Amino acid sequence: MRCDVGPMLHLDNGFDLRPAGAEDAARIAFWMAQPHIRRWWHQDWSVERWAEELSEQSAGEHSTPCVVSVDSVEVGYVELYRVRHDRLADYYACDDHDWGVHVAIGDVTRVGRGLGRQLLSALADALLASDPDCRRVVAEPDIDNTPSVRAFAAAGFVRQGELQLPEKTALLMVRTRTVEA
């Protein structure tokens, strides 16, 4: 069973999401080499390694790699995953239908302008709308990644505590279903 988000999520606010494949490896490798991403993701890999990673993710059940665009311009990389298939499930009491998100805004001209907050809000709204059994969308940014933590908070994610992961101290941040979602 694949970690499938249906045909693809419908995002509001001018965002589009499409599955990423090996053909996107060069762009994603470029984004991951940007200092504001490299510091937190630690995936400054070669194009070849990214091609392998994207192919593996696309064929597996763990996560769905995506390229996000806004107003038809590709701006970043997103991973959507079912927490139950992720190591994060070992760190908090997850539900079977919890979704997790990883987001990297690769277009440096868009960083620090509220795009991350808008994207995170649109992603959470879309995941909750597409899966009636999902009650929570979660993330685990590094506790020291202040811009990311602020963006999640501005998008309605609430701090649920610290998690000591092997490579970082993270904040578990949770966006729950509301009447509007």
C-alpha positions as CSV (number, residue, x, y, z in Angstrom):
1,M,0.0,0.0,0.0
2,R,1.3,3.4,-1.0
3,C,1.1,6.5,1.1
4,D,-1.3,8.0,-1.3
5,V,-2.9,11.4,-1.1
6,G,-5.5,10.6,-3.8
7,P,-5.2,12.1,-7.3
8,M,-3.4,15.0,-5.6
9,L,-4.6,17.3,-2.9
10,H,-6.4,20.4,-3.8
11,L,-4.7,23.4,-2.2
12,D,-6.1,26.9,-1.8
13,N,-4.3,30.3,-2.0
14,G,-2.7,29.7,-5.4
15,F,-0.7,26.6,-4.4
16,D,-0.4,23.5,-6.5
17,L,1.1,20.2,-5.5
18,R,2.3,17.4,-7.7
19,P,4.1,14.2,-7.1
20,A,7.9,14.5,-7.4
21,G,9.8,12.0,-9.4
22,A,13.4,11.3,-10.4
23,E,13.1,14.0,-13.1
24,D,12.8,16.6,-10.3
25,A,16.1,15.5,-8.6
26,A,18.2,18.3,-10.0
27,R,15.9,21.0,-8.8
28,I,15.4,19.4,-5.4
29,A,19.1,18.8,-5.0
30,F,19.6,22.5,-5.7
31,W,17.0,23.5,-3.2
32,M,18.5,21.2,-0.5
33,A,21.9,22.8,-1.0
34,Q,20.6,26.2,-0.1
35,P,22.0,27.2,3.4
36,H,18.6,27.9,4.9
37,I,17.5,24.3,4.1
38,R,20.8,22.5,4.3
39,R,21.2,23.5,7.9
40,W,18.0,21.8,9.0
41,W,17.4,19.0,6.5
42,H,21.0,17.6,6.3
43,Q,20.2,16.3,2.8
44,D,22.6,18.2,0.6
45,W,22.9,15.2,-1.7
46,S,23.9,14.7,-5.3
47,V,21.3,14.7,-8.0
48,E,21.8,10.9,-8.4
49,R,21.1,10.3,-4.7
50,W,18.0,12.5,-4.9
51,A,16.8,10.6,-8.0
52,E,17.2,7.3,-6.0
53,E,15.4,8.8,-3.0
54,L,12.5,10.1,-5.0
55,S,12.1,6.8,-6.8
56,E,12.2,4.9,-3.5
57,Q,9.7,7.2,-1.9
58,S,7.3,7.1,-4.8
59,A,7.4,3.2,-4.9
60,G,7.0,2.8,-1.1
61,E,4.3,3.2,1.5
62,H,6.1,5.6,3.8
63,S,5.7,9.0,2.2
64,T,4.8,11.0,-0.9
65,P,7.4,13.4,-2.2
66,C,5.9,16.5,-3.9
67,V,6.9,19.7,-5.6
68,V,4.8,22.7,-4.6
69,S,4.2,25.7,-6.8
70,V,2.5,29.0,-6.2
71,D,1.0,30.9,-9.1
72,S,2.5,28.3,-11.4
73,V,6.1,28.8,-10.2
74,E,7.8,25.9,-8.4
75,V,9.0,27.0,-5.0
76,G,9.6,24.1,-2.8
77,Y,9.6,20.5,-1.8
78,V,7.1,18.7,0.4
79,E,6.9,15.3,1.9
80,L,3.5,14.0,3.1
81,Y,3.5,10.9,5.2
82,R,1.3,8.7,7.4
83,V,2.9,8.9,10.8
84,R,2.1,5.3,11.5
85,H,4.7,4.4,8.8
86,D,7.3,6.7,10.2
87,R,9.7,6.5,13.0
88,L,7.9,9.5,14.5
89,A,5.2,7.0,15.6
90,D,7.7,5.8,18.2
91,Y,7.8,9.2,19.8
92,Y,4.2,10.2,20.5
93,A,0.8,8.5,20.7
94,C,-0.2,8.8,17.1
95,D,-3.5,7.9,15.6
96,D,-3.7,5.6,12.6
97,H,-4.9,8.5,10.4
98,D,-2.4,11.2,11.5
99,W,-0.6,12.9,8.6
100,G,2.9,14.3,8.9
101,V,4.4,17.1,6.8
102,H,8.0,18.1,5.9
103,V,8.3,21.4,4.0
104,A,11.3,23.1,2.4
105,I,10.9,26.4,0.6
106,G,13.7,26.3,-2.0
107,D,13.1,29.5,-3.8
108,V,15.2,31.9,-1.7
109,T,13.4,34.9,-3.0
110,R,10.2,33.6,-1.3
111,V,11.8,32.9,2.1
112,G,10.8,35.1,5.0
113,R,7.7,36.5,3.3
114,G,4.9,34.4,4.9
115,L,4.8,31.8,2.1
116,G,5.7,29.0,4.5
117,R,2.8,29.9,6.8
118,Q,0.4,30.1,3.9
119,L,1.6,26.8,2.5
120,L,1.5,25.0,5.8
121,S,-2.0,26.2,6.4
122,A,-3.2,25.2,2.9
123,L,-1.5,21.7,3.3
124,A,-3.1,21.1,6.7
125,D,-6.5,22.3,5.5
126,A,-6.3,20.0,2.4
127,L,-5.1,16.9,4.3
128,L,-7.9,17.3,6.9
129,A,-10.5,17.9,4.1
130,S,-9.4,14.9,2.1
131,D,-9.3,12.4,4.9
132,P,-12.4,12.5,7.2
133,D,-10.8,10.1,9.6
134,C,-7.7,12.3,10.1
135,R,-7.9,14.4,13.3
136,R,-4.3,15.7,13.3
137,V,-1.6,16.9,11.0
138,V,1.8,16.9,12.7
139,A,5.3,18.2,12.2
140,E,8.5,18.0,14.1
141,P,10.7,21.0,13.3
142,D,14.1,21.4,15.1
143,I,13.5,23.3,18.3
144,D,16.2,25.8,17.2
145,N,14.7,26.4,13.7
146,T,12.9,29.6,14.8
147,P,11.6,30.5,11.3
148,S,10.0,27.1,10.8
149,V,8.5,27.0,14.3
150,R,7.0,30.4,13.8
151,A,5.6,29.4,10.4
152,F,4.0,26.3,11.9
153,A,2.5,28.3,14.8
154,A,1.2,31.0,12.4
155,A,-0.5,28.2,10.4
156,G,-2.4,27.0,13.4
157,F,0.0,24.3,14.6
158,V,0.2,24.1,18.4
159,R,3.3,23.0,20.3
160,Q,2.7,19.7,22.0
161,G,6.1,19.2,23.6
162,E,9.7,18.4,22.9
163,L,10.9,15.1,21.2
164,Q,14.4,13.9,21.5
165,L,15.1,12.4,18.0
166,P,18.5,10.8,17.2
167,E,19.6,13.9,15.2
168,K,17.8,16.7,16.9
169,T,15.6,18.0,19.6
170,A,12.3,18.6,17.9
171,L,9.0,20.3,18.8
172,L,6.0,18.2,18.1
173,M,3.6,20.6,16.5
174,V,0.0,19.6,15.8
175,R,-2.8,21.1,13.8
176,T,-6.1,19.6,14.7
177,R,-9.4,19.5,12.9
178,T,-11.7,22.4,13.4
179,V,-15.3,23.0,12.4
180,E,-14.1,24.8,9.3
181,A,-11.7,22.1,8.1
